[in-house]
Amino acid sequence: MAKTKTTFFCQNCGTQHAKWVGQCGACKEWNTIVEEVVQKEEKRVWKQSTTAKQTVNKPLKVADIQLNPEERIVTNNNELDTVLGGGLVKGSVTLLGGEPGIGKSTLLLQVALNISQKVLYVSGEESQSQIKMRAERLEANNSNCLILTETNTQNIFKNIEETMPDVLVIDSIQTLHTSSIEASPGSISQIRETAAELIKYAKETATPVLLIGHINKDGNIAGPKILEHMVDVVLQFEGDRNHTYRILRSQKNRFGSTSELGIYEMLSNGLREISNPSEILISKKDADLSGTAIASTLEGIRPLMIEIQALVSTAVYGTPQRSTTGYNLKRLNMILAVLEKRAGFKLGAKDVFLNITGGINVDDPAIDLAVVAAILSSNQDVAINPNVCFAAEVGLAGEIRPVSKIDQRITEAEKLGYKTLVASKYNKISSKNHGIRLVLVGKIEEAFATLFA
């Protein structure tokens, strides 16, 4: 019998070490090194057909490489298709991560029940009866969706050979194990080996594979970091379990953009796609309140209208508080310094709280002017006209800078019924007539005079 071979892995980053050490030399984390068995059997689980021709790749000039259009499978879930770049690419491996209870299994089961292709849904966490109850709650009936509860990859591949599915869903990768590795499910070596077997299967059969991945306390995909490098697409399902809205983002996509965004609402009968995100990002109110401003932002190619809320009050303690939700705190401090230094507003001794409604995080600098407007509105205790929105960046000199894709922002604001859009006078706006009044300013003082004159 072969001698059992063990080695040491970092549970945080997956780096291999020759011996146990207290601190990982790669990620500098303490007490994350564990010993694992890595002795493999010689047999492989998924083998390519022996009748297939073995070809050897040869180097080609870039001009001689043939471009083959990527075949995509439409999932009939518009938000997911948008984030993926048009659908599932054949032979791709997609990893979906998110908090426990956020709706990862619900989303993929909903996709499996609504897609027209044959789907094999493999669950290592729930029984078939539990999945049946969830499917009835989703009010979808697809005879092409097959449910399998199994964690051993050998048995999974036997069922794959019998059913020959068009799409494979694994829930989740941390529950799988292969007998070629003598380690417990969820360990670094098991995750890496089972993922490698599924990727090999996907590439050789051109079958798209969807993997659900757990996340750790830091919000990263649990297991070795190499898992995210191995797969083609990494999706992150975000949101608060105590709120109904969920956001699907792409962190890595070899077949499309990573700047796209999908928004869902969690209901009792599953996830509802939000085609108009502005309906959840702008609060409904009867009276005009100070400290609120509407900003026009972009997520990928999708324009969004979001509401910025600010509260400015006299500091009770010696050190003023600065707090943000959904916005970069350092950028808020920069904007406050610009308002005090360049525009003369005395905010250094006041508490400033900033919130982006809807629970989303926005990095677009085009919302800077809306942040400034909300802060000044709260400071002056004067409400901004609810029919006014903003799309401009604020520079360190107090100038109002232009932003990209201004025409798309104008069109979205006009479509949602806004009457005025405040932007930079340095923007290059197309000459076509817009049905919305454009107020073009160059400095913060001009914007203040326009709003509060």
Beta strands, then each sheet from edge to edge (+ up, - down):
strand 1: 6-10
strand 2: 16-17
strand 3: 33-37
strand 4: 72-73
strand 5: 88-89
strand 6: 93-98
strand 7: 119-123
strand 8: 145-149
strand 9: 167-171
strand 10: 209-213
strand 11: 233-239
strand 12: 245-253
strand 13: 261-267
strand 14: 270-273
strand 15: 292-299
strand 16: 302-314
strand 17: 322-325
strand 18: 350-356
strand 19: 388-391
strand 20: 393-394
strand 21: 400-401
strand 22: 420-424
strand 23: 437-441
sheet 1: 2+ 1- 3+
sheet 2: 4+ 5-
sheet 3: 8+ 7+ 9+ 10+ 6+ 11+ 12- 13+ 14-
sheet 4: 17+ 18+ 16- 15+ 19+ 22+ 23+
sheet 5: 20+ 21-
end
